[in-house]
Amino acid sequence: MKTPHKKSSNALFGIALASMLGATQTLAADRVLFQLNGADYDQSKLSQGSRLALFAAENKYYRGLQQVIDKELFEIYLQEEAKRMGKSLEEIRAERLAGTEPDEKAIRAFYESRKARMKKPYEAVREGFTKYLRKKAVSERKTALVAAYREKNAVKMLMSRPVAPVMEIATEGFPVKGDPKAPVTIVEFADYKCGYCKKASKAIERVMARFEGKVKVVYMDRPILGSASKAMAQGGVCADKQGRFWAWHDLAYKNQKSLTEESPAALAREIGLDGKAFGACLGSEATIARIGKSEKEAERLQLTSVPSIFVNGKWIISRDLERDLIRAVEEALAE
């Protein structure tokens, strides 16, 4: 059997890519999903939760295609560099990925940043951390090289990006930050014990500052990480009743690592709440009902993780939240 040379391989890649793109475009344009007793069921007939689940599935497929294409672009880049410099492909690969091996200082620093929540000594995890950091560095280097190659060359992505459906979210009665009349609304379902939620809150703050006066954020509790999460959610509701929700929100995330079921009382004192009123509010039917309302809304939308963030009703699935929030806000303002 003959081994195809690279030109043939690239041609085959183009054919395969065209096939994948055609399927993606059909999926985006033709929303009839199935038939029941001869009747067509399109996306509009799905529940809101199922529409979000469909979008998540399409988005996962789209990201998979992107990874395939980026991998091929990286190989094409290496081939062109090898030809230009008169070197072998493996020589160029080694040169371009040089410096991605983590040194002892980097491995130790990575361990120290996680030491508090680990019960294993450094030597027991060193090898695993080394592999992780090496893989991460190689991935970042490849991403940067492909990005530069895209910018330098006429690389045009032809596949359709999945479009998030617009969800109607019942946000009435939940705390709002920013101008109530702002044209863009960010809704965040979050848990005070969630590390990614803390990062998301910082990203949202920066986006609000960037689009001053044009964005408001609504916070909705989704306490899924245990009893401390539920206690903190109740504390947030009670702080809101005294007009101090966002002070509570910020302090809770600041003290995230030490939060327990006993934390609400201490946080309430620190932000100057009326202790007696706060104590009476905790565990009350009204407080539990408001948290239940946001939880039911999350369940209706079939949200299974935190944070879950929406911009004008469109769910943001992201690996670079701040970048994608900025893009989503810009798109919302342009509509």
C-alpha positions, 0 to 999 in steps of 0.5 A: 500500500502506498503512503499518500504524500502530504499534498494528498493528505491535505486534500483528504483533510479538505474533503473530510472537513467539507463533509463535517462542515456540511453536517454542521451547516445543515444542523444549524439551518434545519431545525426539524429534529424528529418526527412523532406520528408523522408530525415534525418537531423542531427546536421551538417545540422543545422545552427550554431546558432541552433547547439548552441541552441541544445547544450544549451538544452542538457546542461540544461538537463544534469545539471538537471540530475546532480542535481537529482543524487546529491540529491540522493547521499546526502540522501544516505550519511545521511543514512550511517551516521545515521547507523554508528552513531546510530542516526535518519536520521533527527538528522544527517541532523540537525547536518550536516546542523548546522551553516547555519542560517545567523546571523544579521551581515551577513544579514546586510553586505549583505544588505550594499553590495547592498544598493546603488542600492536599494530603500528599507530600511533594515527592508523591505528586511531583511526577504527575505535576511535571506531566501536567505542567509539560502538557499545559505548556505544550498546549499553550505554545501550540495555541499561540503558534496556530493563532499567529499562523492564522493571523499571518495567513488567509485562514477562514473558518467556514463552519457555523458556530452554534447559536445559543437559544434565548432563554426566558429567566424568571429574575424578578426579586433577585439582587441586581447590580448596575443600572436597572435600565441597562440594555444588557443583563448578565444572569449568574447562577452560582455557589459561594463555595465554587472556585470557578464562581469566584473567578467568574464574579471577578470577570463579570466585575471587569466586564461591567467596568468596561461597559459602564452603564450598559450592563447589569448583573442578576445573582441567583443562588444555586447552592450545590456544594453542601450544607455550607453553600446552603447556609451562605445562600440563606445569608445572602438572602438575609443580607439582601433584605437589609440592602447589603447583598453585594457587600455580602457577595464580595466578602463571601467570595473573599473568605471562600476557603474558610466558609462553613455553616457557621460563617453567616453570623460572622460575615453579617457582623463584619458588614454591619447587619442587624444581628437580631433581624439577620438571625430571625431571617436565617432559616425562615420560610421566606428565605428558603422559598427564595432560594428554592425559587432560583433552584427550581429555575435552574432545574427548569433550565436543566443546569447541572453545574455552576457557574451558569451564566447568561447574557440577555438570555443566551447561555455562555459556554466558555473556556475564556469567560471574560473574552467570551462575555465581552464578545457576548455583550458587544453582540447584544449591544449591536442587536 
